[in-house]
Amino acid sequence: MGVSVVLETNRNDLMRRGGVGTVGWPGAYGGWWQADPNDGSVLIFLAHNMVDLPQMSKGIGLGVWAAIEAFQTLAASSQS
Amino acid sequence: MTETNTPLTTEPLQKFVDSWELAGAATLVYRNGAAQTVCVGWRDIEGNLLVERDTIFRIASMTKPITSVAALMLVDEGRIALSDPIARYAPEFSRMRVLRSPDGPLEETEPAERLLTFEDLLTHRAGLTYGDFHRGPIAQAYRDALGGDIDSHVAPDDWIARLAQLPLIGQPGAMMSYGSATDLLGFLIARIEGEPLGAVLKRRIFDPLGMKDTGFLVPRDQRHRRSAAYGFDDQERLIRRTTLSGGVLEERPEGMAYESGGAGLWSTVDDYLRFARVFLGDGSVDGARLLLPATLARMMTNHSPISSAPMPDGSGTSPSRSVEVSAWVSRWCWRRIGTT
């Protein structure tokens, strides 16, 4: 309720890369977060990427979502 | 914990700024009890001001989990029950109509089979939506009735009444539809508490957790820390945007009564970390308890069928074992990214 919950990890899905039980939510301006109780980690990405749906349907302004993916990869590299 | 975290590099994010795909971003990784941040790009390109750790952003739908926690705090206190009809607090919702087809004529409706509940709002199964997701007449009806999604000239009581006048796009509980449900939830919280939502969130969540830079309006003396609003023109050139879909982005008018519990908050990475840490423990952070452990566990449990989450445009309902509430949010974003 109020958050999404990962039921099955899926490396191919931006919103499902955390362990089972990871919660999170995206924001329309290119915001995203997740909290993974399995390892006590939190990832947060904030940006101002103001794009409307007609622009998105033309493929405009999608770079921020690729940046969020790059951030997830970067964050994974911080695990010692 | 004694583990140390490997330092993060900026390069993987900087390249999106260098290619003008992104004005700037503030990011935070919290692991082993320690936070690292990586900030790239500008919060104000024209003024040559960089994104810094304390830059304040509009967090849009990342507002929703905060409003949802506030509602569940009322549940913990026995003030409301998830199964309560919201009409108990908003009699405007006593007699709802439902569109026969989400994009069909506004006159073609049938009566709602039951009253909406708080649980319907919290799981996005209330038949409420965002106008922008539709091609039919419901799109303009939402826009005309409610104004902008993030800032609106419509005051809370009028907004509740106007939303209640619009037909639902599905029967209560029947399907997932992402939209105004959390805004309505926020205004119901404000009604029950007898004070504006911003004041409720400050008292219940921001002050106890120490989220000093989170709110619906950035104080005047902190405005230099805000990120300006950036988007793209139709040639995909990065530009400053003052409005989007008719809504105000940068300079929310002071004195605006409307407070969007669905999308209206400004915050920082460090403030949002404080909120996110609620989900790592038992419902409290550093001794400040927001939720009872059982309520947090309930919040973090799937409440949606693991199939049939429609895309906003009504297409693509393939079964998914992904994410509750938002199987479609995930696929929607995924479609925006394309495949790797």
Interface residues (C-beta under 8 A of the other chain):
Chain A: M1 G2 V3 S4 V5 V6 L7 E8 N10 N12 D13 L14 M15 R16 G21 V23 W25 P26 G27 A28 Y29 G30 G31 W32 W33 Q34 A35 D36 P37 D39 G40 S41 V42 L43 I44 F45 L46 A47 H48 N49 M50 V51 D52 L53 Q55 M56 K58 I60 G61 L62 G63 V64 W65 A66 A67 E69 A70 F71 T73 L74 A75 S77 S78 Q79 S80
Chain B: E3 T4 N5 T6 P7 L8 T9 P12 L13 K15 F16 S19 E21 L22 A23 G24 A25 A26 T27 L28 V29 Y30 R31 N32 G33 Q36 V38 T55 F57 R58 I59 A60 S61 M62 T63 K64 P65 T67 S68 V69 A71 L72 L82 E119 L122 T123 D132 F133 T182 S227 A228 A229 Y230 G231 F232 D234 E236 R241 L244 S245 L249 A263 S267 T268 V269 Y272 L273 A276 R277 V278 F279 L280 G281 R298 M299 M300 T301 N302 H303 I306 R321 S322 V323 E324 V325 S326 V329 S330 C333 W334 R336 I337 G338 T339 T340
